Amino acid sequence: MNEKSWPELPYADWKDTCATLQLWTQIVGKIRLSRTPWLNHSWHVALYVTSSGLTTSPIPDGARTFDLRFDFLRHELALEVSDGQSRRIALEPMSVADFHDAVHTALREVDIDVEISDFPCEIPDAIAFSGDRIHSAYDARYVERFGQLLRQADQVFKQFRTGFIGKCSPVHFFWGSFDLAVTRFSGRPAPKFSGKVPGLRQDVMQEAYSHEVSSAGFWPGSADTDAAFYSYAYPTPAGFKEFPVRPGTAFFSDALGEFLLPYAALRTASDPKGELLDFLQSTYEAAATCARWDRASLECAQGQPGVSRSQFIL
C-alpha cells in the first residue's frame, strides 16, 4: 500500500526532470505573479495542489479570469478562460525555452497579453527562460510519483493546519524554492531578515519574514540532500535544535538550519501519515516552546469533518 500511496522518489533518479519541472512551474507562477495583487508574505505567488497536479487558481484578466493547471496524470498544461476558451500543452521532453514559447503562444491565442521576468528565482547562476535549451527532461513516471506525494502531503498539512487558530498560511506550493509549505505565526514582529536569495529582492524577503514563524514543508531534494520533510523557526530560538522531536528518524541539519524527516524513511513506516503529523506537531512545539509563544491563545484541537469548532470546545 505504501508503495502506491507514498511512492519512491530518490532525487538522483529524476534530478533532470525535477530541474526542468521547477523551471516550468516558475514560468507559470510568474504569470500569476504578474497579474495578482500583492499579498502578505508573497502568498499571492504560490500554486495549489489539485487532484491531478498544481494550479494557479483564477487569475484576473479584466472582465475575465483564467487559470493554468499542471495535470501530472494526463501530462498536460491546461489553460482555461472564463469565456469558455481553452488550450492544452503536452508535457513531454521539451526545453524550457520551447515551453516558455508554447505557454505565451497559447495565451496570445486567447487574447491574454502577459509579460514576465525572463530570469528564474532562487536558482544560482540561472539561465533566462527564453534561452534555456539545457533543461529539457521529462520522465512521466517520476512526475506522477511527485504528484502523488504532493497530494498525500497536502492532506496531512491541511489536517495539521486545523490545530491552530492564530495566523497561518494556506498550504501552498512555492515555485521559487519548489516546495510545499505551511507556516504558523506567533503574532510578534521578527528581526529584519538579512539573508540573501538568488533572484529575489531583499525587501521581498524582509516582508516574507516580517514576523516570527514556525514553517514546515516538503522539498524534493538536491544533489546534497534527498527528498525530505522539513521544519524551521525564524528567528531560531535558543534550544530549538536540541529540542526532542518525533519520529526517531527525524534530525536537525546544521547545514540547513532546520529539522529534517527523510522521505525515504517516512514512506516505509507502518503509518506514514501519523508519523508526518507527529513530525509537524513536535517540531512546531520545539519552535513555540523555545520562543515562548502564547500557545494557549494560538492552539486548538485538530478539526474533524462535519464537526463545527464550537461542538468540541464548549
SULJOHU-V8036 format. One record per residue. OMEGA is omega in whole degrees, -180 to 180 (NA if undefined). Layout:
BEGIN
[[OMEGA] [OMEGA]]
END
This chain:
BEGIN
[[-180] [-179] [180] [-177] [-179] [-173] [175] [178] [178] [-176] [-177] [-176] [-178] [-174] [180] [176] [180] [-180] [179] [-178] [178] [-180] [176] [180] [178] [177] [180] [180] [179] [174] [175] [180] [-175] [-174] [-171] [178] [-177] [178] [-178] [178] [178] [180] [-178] [-176] [-167] [171] [-177] [-180] [174] [178] [-180] [-179] [-177] [180] [174] [-163] [-175] [180] [-178] [172] [-176] [179] [-179] [165] [174] [173] [177] [-175] [171] [176] [-177] [174] [177] [179] [177] [169] [-177] [172] [180] [-180] [-175] [176] [176] [179] [178] [175] [178] [175] [-180] [174] [-176] [178] [-173] [180] [176] [179] [179] [177] [178] [-180] [-178] [-180] [-179] [175] [179] [179] [180] [-180] [177] [174] [174] [-179] [-176] [173] [178] [173] [-176] [-176] [178] [176] [171] [177] [-180] [176] [-177] [176] [177] [-180] [-173] [-179] [-175] [174] [178] [-179] [-175] [-176] [174] [177] [-173] [-178] [-178] [175] [177] [178] [178] [178] [178] [179] [178] [180] [179] [-179] [180] [179] [-177] [179] [180] [175] [179] [-177] [-177] [-177] [-175] [180] [172] [178] [-179] [178] [164] [167] [-173] [-174] [178] [-177] [178] [-180] [176] [-180] [174] [-171] [170] [-171] [175] [-177] [176] [-175] [-178] [176] [179] [174] [-178] [-179] [-177] [-179] [180] [-179] [-178] [174] [179] [178] [-179] [-178] [178] [179] [179] [177] [180] [-179] [-179] [-177] [-180] [-179] [161] [-173] [-180] [-180] [176] [-180] [-175] [173] [-180] [180] [-176] [-175] [179] [-178] [-176] [165] [-176] [174] [180] [176] [171] [-10] [-179] [-178] [176] [178] [-175] [-173] [178] [-176] [180] [180] [-178] [-7] [-176] [180] [178] [-180] [177] [178] [177] [-179] [-178] [180] [-178] [174] [178] [170] [-176] [-179] [-179] [178] [-178] [-172] [180] [178] [180] [-180] [-177] [-179] [179] [180] [178] [176] [179] [178] [-179] [-177] [-175] [178] [172] [179] [177] [-180] [-175] [-180] [-177] [-180] [178] [173] [175] [-171] [-178] [-179] [-175] [-172] [177] [176] [178] [-176] [177] [-180] [175] [-178] [-179] [-178] [-177] [-177] [180] [172] [180] [NA]]
END
